[in-house]
Amino acid sequence: MEKFKFLWCLLLSGFILGACSECQVASYNQGINVIPTPKVLTVGEGKFKLSASTQVNIVGDAAIIADYFMAKINQSTGFVLAKGQASSNVIELLVDSTLELGAEAYTLDVTADKVVAKAKTPQGVFYAMQTVMQLLPAEIESSVVIENVAWTIPVVKIEDEPRFKYRGMHLDVCRHFNDIEFIKKQLDVLAMFKINRFHWHLTEDQLWTIEIKKYPKLTAIGSKRLEGEGHYHEGFYTQEQVKEVVKYASERFIDVIPEIELPGHALAALTGYPEYSCTGGPFQIRNVWGVEADVFCAGKESTFEFLENIISEVAPLFPSEYFHIGGDESPKTEWEKCPLCQKRMRQEGLKTEYELQSYFVQRIEKHVNSLGKKLIGWDEILEGGIAPSATIMSWQGEKGGIEAANAGHDVIMTPGNWMYLDHYQGAAEVEPVAIGGYTTLEETYKYNPIPKAIAADKVHHVIGAQCNIWTEYMYTSDLVEYFIFPRVIAVAELTWSPLDAKNYKDFERRINNALVRLDGHHINYHIPLPEGPLSDYVAYIDSTILKFKNTRNYPMVYTVDGSEPTAKSPQYANPLSFDADVVVKIATLLPSEKMSKVRTLTVKKEELSAAFTGETKAGVKMSKLDGHFLNAEAYAKANFVNPIVVEYFNSFSHTAYKKPHVEMYEGYFEVSEDGVYTIASDNEELWIDGVRVIDNNNKTKRHLRTKSTKALAKGKHPFKLVMNNSVYGGWPNCWSANTFHYKAPSSDKFTKVNASQLSH
């Protein structure tokens, strides 16, 4: 840790603002860099200088807030600020309940000798002080003392309040579990940007992660999942740990909202307590992603008793006014077959299973209300009739939110196109595997949570917006942060700042300052990666040209001598042309001189691989090997059964992964022109002309992320395609297309190989 601190200090030392007046200000510290941008901000002349002799005045109920920020300032500056009643060189925190301000509003007045943060509530002063911190150089967020920094605050006047009262982030800890230290780390940063809701997704088909003392098997059985790769993924929070997180969040003015999923996404619970299902089990915790058909039985009174007991135990742990019950993606197939569910429908006069779900949710809502809580559900709870006082989270686009708001229900907008941070942030071939979708920082930033279709007299029902982090493909805590940041900072601004104050170009400038602040919290944020070439192996015949870009137009630095690029390496300015073999290493460069992961491209000259000239027949040979084989090494020495001839590669049912096996296809693939082809596949391996061009061994195989190139002469070329029907990273390989794609030299589009091109 000490070594890391030293390196981080060393990194910063080149960019910090020096104490002397002639020192150059780092670009990311220039100007006003507050995020979210305040409602009204006026810049004056001069600066307030923070020093070891600066005092902190406290007026009203602000002592705890003062302690919080004095401790943060001490970490990075080494200053031990004293409390007092000084008239100059002072930071004053003033809470006055008689002020005509909203609960989260504040004013900030900075002069050359005084900083006055004023609000009606401690929360308002907390936000004022977050703004003070953001007016200081970004290094103020360092966890270690940084020397030779001029800790100055520009003279400003600010009047600020949030546009929406609900500014949230959701985190799924069931697909991949994160411990409470990780949660606290995120809460620290969310508070910095004035996000005030943390939606904690605690139960799923894949894990149950909260201790319920009345039902111990929920965690004894439901918190441990056997993965397709053969290892266990597990974790849960004790109630004492939950209390610890809730207290930690409350000190940062963040409400923690629990989610207990029902009636669907219930398999982890049903694995321990199968008697509350329609079929009685037995069950096994789901180790693949997607939606599980087995749900809580709506026909049994015992089911409602079970869930009400759980909610009664969970609710007191969370002071938040809200309680989330999910309600999404609940299949009706078991209810359709269940005699007890059908009997319930007849007794209650319900015509469809959607009305049965509404009945289910409304019964739970009454219990939630009896505990002094307001129910939140995903927009599926609109189906069959909405619960009377429910708040809707609109995730399937904006339609549900529009419908609910126009009907007089409060709405939190969280549509997938803008608010789902599990989407790709760049090209699939360079980014880590994601669930799908494509949402850049700019697209998230430009979202307006109030759709035009909401009636003017109903817009007040849109109480805010929330980004969602679903962790199916976030296998480590570093990956979770990589997907969250910096897009969640855009969510902070779009939910706080006035619509007419938003300016993406200026936000793009300010985000560079925010990234240095994230460095102080050791956040593994996303830096746009160099894109352009589709493959890291670039074959060429005579010469080739490589063009690069990244999603935020940052500079890129590169080398061609095998060395690792640094901030001082040549900057990419024009396409790179090569007529000899070379290894190109290229990375994106931030204003702080921090770099992205290095992308390494092997550029190699190839002769056209000669086509096969013999006679062939339609179809390809397919050999099969039953059994579970995790990777290529596992099946490499196995004996495949005698091959049969098939017209094309097999397609699979949704549940085919339950019968693991390997299929190997051999034959010829015909191309129509000479040149360099780009090949892509989500299968385990693809060999062409005896060369393995696709190697997906030990990878999650989605979205044709693995691509390569090969020089092929016009005609037929021998190939071998291996499909390993196993589960890796929660993704059944049979859910990907069993085939390969190619991009011809004269085309800019990928084409799936068709049966007419195949022979043996």
N, C-alpha and C positions, 0 to 999 in steps of 0.2 A: 504494500500500500504506500509506504514512504517513497519507494522508487517511482510509483505512478504519480504521486504528488509532485515530486521533483521534476519529472518530465512535463507535467501539465504546466507548472510554473515556467519552465524553460520555454515551452511553446508560447505562452502568453507574453513572455518578456519582450519578444520582438514586435508586439503589436499594441502594447499598452500606451496610454497617454503619459508621457513623462512629467515629472514634477516641474521641470523648468519650462518657461513660457515658449521657448523656441522649439520644443519637441513637437514633432508632427503627430496629429491626431489620427489614429487608425480610421480607415474609411467606415468601418462598421460602428464607430462611436461618434461619428459626425452627425449633427442635426438632432432633432427630437425623434426618439425611437420607441415611444410608448406604445404598447399593444395591450389591450384594445385602444384605438385612438379615442381620445376624450371627446365629449360632446362639444365643449367650448374650450379652446386653448389659445391664449395670447402670449406671445414671446416678447420679453422685454430686453433691456440691455444689462449686461453684467452676469455675474455668477455668485452663487453661494458656495463657499469652500468648507467642506466637511473635514474636520481635523480631530486630533485627540482631545482637544480642549472644548469641542462642541458639547453643549449640554442639551438635555431632553426635558422639556417642560410637559407636565401632564395635567390636563384640566378635565375633570369628569372621569367617567368610567373607561379609561384608556391605559391603565397600568399594564395589563397583560399584553396588550398590543405593543406597547413600548418595549417591554421585555423581549418580545418575539423579534422585533427588528433590530434592537440593540445587539442581540446575540448574533444575528446574521451579519450585521456590520462588523462586529468584532472578528468573525471568522475570516473575512477577506481583507480587512484593513489593519487588524490588530488593535484598533482603537477601543479603549474601554470607556464608553461614554457615560457621563454622570447625569443623574437626574437632579433637577434643580429648578430655579425660577429666574434664570438669566433673561436679560432683555436683548442681548445680541449674541451672535454665533450660537444660535439655538434652533432646535427643531421642536415645535410645539404640536402636541396631539390633543385636540379638543373635542370632547363629546358633549353635545348640548341637545337634550331631548326637545327643547322648545323651538329648534330651528325648523324652518319650513322647507324641509328636504325629505326625499323619500328614504326608505330604510337602508338602501344601498348607495345612496348618493353621497357626494362629498364635494368640498371645495378645497383648493390648494393654492396658496399664495406664497411664492418664493421671491424673496428680495435678496440683496447682497449680504444681509446680516441675519436673516430669519426665514425659516420655513414653517408655515402654519397649515396643518392638515386639520380640517374641520368637518364634522359630520353630526348627524342626529343620533347615530348609533355607533357602537364599537365596530360593527361590520363596515360601515361607511369609512371610518378612520383606517381600518385595515386596508381597504382598497386604495385610499389616499396614499398610504405609505407604500403600497406596491407600486404606485405611480412614481413616488419619490425614488424608489430603488431603480426604476427603469429610466429615470432622468440622470442617474449616476452612470459612469462607465460600466459596460457589461461585466467587467471583472468583479463587480461588487457581489456577484453570485458565486464566486469561488469558495470552495470549502477549505482553502488554505490561504494564508496571508500572501498578498501580492505586493511587492515593493515597488517604489518609484512610480506610483500612479497619482495623478492629480485628481483627487476625489471631489469633483465640482458638479454643481447642479445649476443649469441655466435659470435665469430669472423668468418665471412664467406665472400666469394666472390661469387656473383651470376650474371649470364648473362641469361636473360629470355625474352621470347616472346611467344605468343600463337601459337598453331598449327593451329587453325581455327579462322577466323575473326567473325564468328557468333556462340555465345555461349548462348543459350537461355532457358528460362522457359516460358511456356504458362500457363495461369490460366483462367478457365471458371468461370465467376461470374454470370452466368445466371441460371444454375441449382440451385445453392445456392449463394446468394449475400454476398459479403464482403465489408465492408466500407473502406474508404481511409486510415484510421489509420492502418488497417490490411495490406493494400497494401504497405504502407510505411515501415512497420515492415519487410516485406519480402524483399523489395528492399535493406534495410540495410544489411541483411544477404547475399543476392545474390552478392552485391558489395564486401563483404568481401572475397568471393571466385572467384572474377574476372569474374562473369557472366555479359554479356553486352547487353542482349536483354530481354525485358519483353513483351511477346505477350499477349495482353489483349483481351480476347474473350468476346465481349460486347453485342452480340445479338443472339437470339436463338428462338426456338419454345416455350420455357418455360418462358423467360423474355426478355424485351428490356431494357438495363441498361444505355443508354447514352442520355442525353437531346439533342433533335433536335428542335431548336426554330421554324423552318418553319413548322414542323409537331408535334404539342404538344401532340396529342393523342398517339404518340409512347410511351411516358412515363405516360401520364395520364391514359391510359388503359393498355398499354403493359408491365408495370413494376410491376404489381400486380397479383398474381396467387392464386387461391383458391385450396388448397391442398385436397387430398382425405380424410384427417383426419378432414377437416372442418375449418381449420384456413388458414389465408392468409400468403403467403411469398412474400415479396416485397423489392424493392430497385432500385435506379438508381443514377447516378452521374450527377450533374450539370456540365455545361461546365467549370465553375470556379473551381470545384473540379478536373476535368480532367487536367486543366492547372496546378493546384497545384501538382498533382501526377507527371506529366511530368517534371515539374521543379525540383521536389525532386529527381526524377530518374536521370535527367541530371547532377545534382550535384554529383552523384555517377557514372557517365559515363555509364549509362544504357539507351539505346534507348527503348522507349515504342512504340510498334507496335499495332495499333488498328485492330480489326477484325469486319467487318460488313458482316454478312452471306448473301449470295445470290447464286443461285436463291432459294435454299432450306433452311431449318431451319428458316423459315420466319413467323411462325404462330403468334408470339407475335406482329409483325408489322401488319400482315393482320387482326388481331383482332381489331385494331384501324382503319385500312384503308383497308377494304375488297375489295374495288374497284380495287385493284391491284392484285387480285387473278384471277384465271380462272372462278370460280363459283360465285363470289360476296358475299359469306358468307351466313349467319352470322357465326362468329367463336368464339371460346372460347380458351383462352390460355391453352396450353397442360399441364396437371398436372401429366402426366406419362412420363417415359423416353422413349427412342426409337426415331424413325424417323416418322415425320408427312408427309402425302401425299400432303397436300395443300402447294403450293409454289407460288412464284411470276409468274405472267402470262408473257410469252415471246412474246405473240402476240400483246400486247398493247403498243403503243408508250408512253402512260402515265406512264407505269411501269418504263421505262428507265428514264424518266424525274424525277420521284419520287426518284429513287435510285441515280441518278446523283446529285440531289439537296442535298440529305443526305450526300453523299461522299464529296461534295463541302463544306459542313458545318463542317464535321468531320476532313478532312485532315489538315486544318490550325492549329488545336489544337495539332497536333503531328509533330514535326520537323523530325522525322525518315524518311529515304529515302524509307521505305517500307510501303505498305498499303495492309492488308490481306482481301480478299473477300470470304474466305471459299471455296465454290464450291463443298463441299462434300455431300454425302448422299442426293441427290436431286431426289426424285422419279419422274418418267415421266408419271405416270398414268393420272394425270389431263391434262397434255399437249396432251396426246394421244386423249383425249375426247374433247379438247377445239377447237372450230372452228377457233378462231383467231390464236391460235398457229399453227394449221395445215395450215392456210392460209399463215402465216409467212414462214413456211417451203417451201411451193410451190413457194412463191415469191423469196426466197433466194436460191432455188435449193438445199435444205437440204434433205437428204434421211432418216435420222433417228432422233429421239429425242435427241440422244447423240450429233449429229452435231448441233442441236438447242441449246443445253447447251453450246457448244463451241462458237457458234454465240453470245449467251448471254454474256459469259465471255469476249469475245474479244471486244464487244462493251463497256463493263464496263472498260476494260483495257485501251482503248483509252482515256477515260475520266480520269482515274487514272493517266495516263502518262501526260495528259494535265495540271495536277496539280503539276507536278514535282515529282511524286512518281513512284516507281516500284511496280508492282503487285505481291503478293504472293497468292498462292492457294494450297489447299490440292490436293493430287495426282489425284483425280477424274477429274480435269480440263484437264488431258491428254486425256480423252475420247472424241472422236469426233474431235480431233485436238487441239493442245496446242496453247494458246495465244502466240503471237510472242516473247515478251520479259519477259514472266512470270517466276518467281522463284517458284519451286515446293517444297512443304513439303511432303516428302514421309512417310506416316503413315501406309499404308496397306502392311507392310513388306518393303522390299528394292526394289522390282521390279520397282515401279514407279520412284524412284530416279535413278536407273540404266538406265532406258530408257531415262529419261530426260537429265541426264548428258551426256550420249553417243550421244544425239541429240544436245548438245551444250548449254543446259539450266542450270542455276545455281540451286543447290539443297541444301535443308536443310534436313538432315536425322532425322526422328523422328518415327521410326518403333515401333509398339505396343509392340513387344516382349521384348524390352529393355527400351524404352523411355516413356512408359505409367505408370505414377506413381499413377494411380487409381487402380492398380492391388494389390492383396494380397501380403503381405510381409512375411507371415507365414501361418500356418494352419488355415483354415477357422473356425474351431470350437473354436479357442481362439482369433482370430482377429476380429475387427469391420467389418461389412458387406462391401463388395466392389463390383465393377462391375463384377469382375471375373479376370481370368489370375493370374499368380504367377510370380513376378519379385523381386528377392532379391537384396540387395545392391551389392553383388558380380556380379550378372548377368548384372545389369546396368553398373557397373564399367568396365566390360570386353568387352563392345561393342566397335567395331571399326567403325566409320562412313564412312569409304571408303571401299565399297564392292569390292571383287576381280574381279567382272564382269565388272567393269568400266574400259574402255580403259585407258592405261597409259597416253595418251595425253589429257585425259578428266578429270582426277582426280581433277584438279584445280577448276572444276565446283562444287565440293562438298565444300560449303563455311562454313559448320559447322553442328551442331546438336542441338536438342532441346528436352527437356522433356515436357510432356503434363500432366496437372492436370485437369481432368474432374470431376466435383463436384457432380454428381448425388447422391452419397452416403456419401458425406461429409457434414453432416447436421449442423455442427458447425465449427467455425473458428479453434478450437483446432483440430478437425479431419482433416481439410485441412493441417495443419502443420504436423500432424501425418503421413500423406501419403507423403508429400513433403520431409521431412527430416528424415534420412540423405541422401536419394538417390540422391537428387539434387546436393549434394556435389560431388558425384561420377561423375555426368554429368559435373561438373566444371572441374574435372581433365581430363576426357576423351576428352574434347574439347580444353583444354589448353596445356597439357603436351605432349612432344614427345611420340610417340607410344612405343619406346624402353625404355622410362623412367618409364613406368607404371609398378607397382608391387602391386598386390592386398594385399599380406600379409603385406607389409609395410603400405599401405593405411589403412588397417584394424587397425593397430597400431595407425596411425596418427588420425584416425577418433575419437578416444577416447579423444584426445585433443580438436578436433573441437566440440564435444558434450558439453564440459564444456563452450566453447565460446557461444554455442547456449543457454546455461543456462543464460548467461549474457544478452541475448535478450529475455528471457522468452519464448523460442520456445518449443512447445509441441512435441518434436521429438519422433520417434518410437524407443522403446527399445524392442528387441526380447522377446517374451513371452515364458514361459515354455510350451513346447509341449510334446506329448507322449500319455497319456490317452486321448481317443477320447471324453470322457464325464466327466463332473465335478461330476457326481454321479456314483460311482464305486460299483456295486453290486458284491458280492463274495459268494461262498458256503462254502468252507473250509478256504481258504487263497487267497491272491492276491499279485501280484508284480507290482509296479508302476515304469515305466521307463520314465525319462524326458530328454529333449534336448532343445536347442534353435538354431535359424538359424545362430548365429555368435559365438557359443561355449563359451559364457560368463559363469562365475560361477553362480550358483543358490543357494539361501539360503531358508531354510524352517523351519516350526515348525509343531508339531503334538499335541500341548497342547491347541489349540484354540487361541493362541496369534498371533499378527501380526509379521511377520518376520522383522528383522532388518539386517543391514550390519554385525552385530556380531552373527547372528543366525548360526546354523550349515550349512555348505556348502554341497550341494548334491554331492556325489562322486560315489555311487553305487546304483543300483535299490533298492527301498524301499519295504520291505516285511511286510505284516500285516496279522494277524489272529484274530484280534479283531477290533471292530468299532473305527473309528478315523476320525478326520477332518485334512486334510493336507493343509497347506497354503505355497505356494512356489512362489518365485519371482526371476527374473534375476537381477544380481548385476553387475553394471558397475565399472570400475577402480576408478571412482570418488566417489563410494559408493552410487550413486543414484540408485534406484531400479525401476524395471518395475512395472506395475500394479500387484497386488497380485492375483494369481489364487488359488481359494479355491475348494478343492475336498472333497466330503463326501464319505467316504468308509464305506460300511454297509453290514453286513452279511444278506443273504436272504435264506429262504428255497425255494426249487423248487415250483413254483406255479403250483398247480395240474391242469391237463388237464380235459376238459369237456368230459364225456364219453357217452353222449346221442346221438341220431340220429340227423343229420342235412341235409339240402338240399343245392344244389349248389346255388351260388349267395349270395348277401347281401341285407339288407333292406336299402333303401335310403329315407330320409325325406327331404323336401325342405321348405325353408322359404324365400319368396321374400322380397326385401327391402335392404337398406343400413344399415349395422351394423358394427361399427368401430372395436369392440372388443368383447371378450367373455362375458363381463358384459352386453353388449347391447342386445345380443340375448339369454342370459341365461334363462330369464323368458318368452320368446316368445313361441307361439304355432306353432309347425311344422305341416305340412299337413300330411295326412295319408301316411304311407310309401308304397313304391313299391319295388319289388324285381328287382335288376339289376345284370348283370353278373360281372361287374367290376365298378370301380370308373369312373365318367365322365371325358372326355377330353373336352377342350374348344378351341374356335376360338381365334384369336389374339385380337378381339374387344369385347370379352365376358365380360370384366370388365365394359362395359357400361350398363349392366343389373345386378346390384348387388343383391346378394342373399347368403344364407347359405345352405350348404348341409351337412346332417349328415348321416353317414353310420354306420350300426350296424350289427354285425354277429360274425363269428368265424374265427380265423387265425391259421393255422396248422403249427407246427414246427416238424422237423424230428429227433431231438435229445435232450437229457437233457443238461442243462447248462445255462451259462449266455449269453444272447443275447444283442448285441448293436443295438439300434433302432434309426432311423433317419427319419425326415419328414419335409417338408416345408409347411404342413398344419397347421391350427390354433391349433388343439388339437388332441392328440391320447391317448386313454385310453386302457390299456390291463389288464384284470383281475381286473377291477374296480380301477386301479391305473393310474393316468395321468402321462404317461412317456414322452410325448412331450407337451410343453407349449410354443407356439409361440405368445401368446397374446401380442399385442402392440409391435411387432417386424417386421422388414423387413425380409421377408421369402425367402431366396435365398441360394443356394449352400449347402443344408443339413447341415447348421451350428449347428442346435440344435440336440444334440444326448443324449441318456440316455441308461441305462442298466437295464436288468431285468432277474432274474433267472426263467426259464420256463422248465417245464417237457415236454417230448415228447408228442405231441398230439395237440388238438384244444383248443384255448383260446379265450374267449369272448373279443371283441374289439369295440371301438367306435371311428370313425375318423370324424373330423369336418373340412370342407373346407369353409372358409369365403371369398366369392368372392367380395372383396373390394380392394381399393388402399391404401397401407400404405407405407410411405417413397418414394412415386413416383413409386413403384413397384406394378403392379396389381397381386394380389395373384393367379389369374387364369393363369398367365404366368409360374408359377411353376407347377411341375408335381403333379397331384391330386392322391397321393398314399403315401405309406411309404416303407422304406427300412430296411433291417436287416442284421446283420453280425452274422452268426452262431458261436457257440463256437469253432468248428473245422476249421473255415475259416478265412482268412485274408482279405476277400473282402465283400463289401456290395452287396446285391441282392435286386432287387425290388420285392415286394410280387406279385405273379401272381394269376390269377383267379382260378387256380386249388387248391390253398391253402385256398380259401375263401368259406364260407358257412353261412347258417343262420338256 
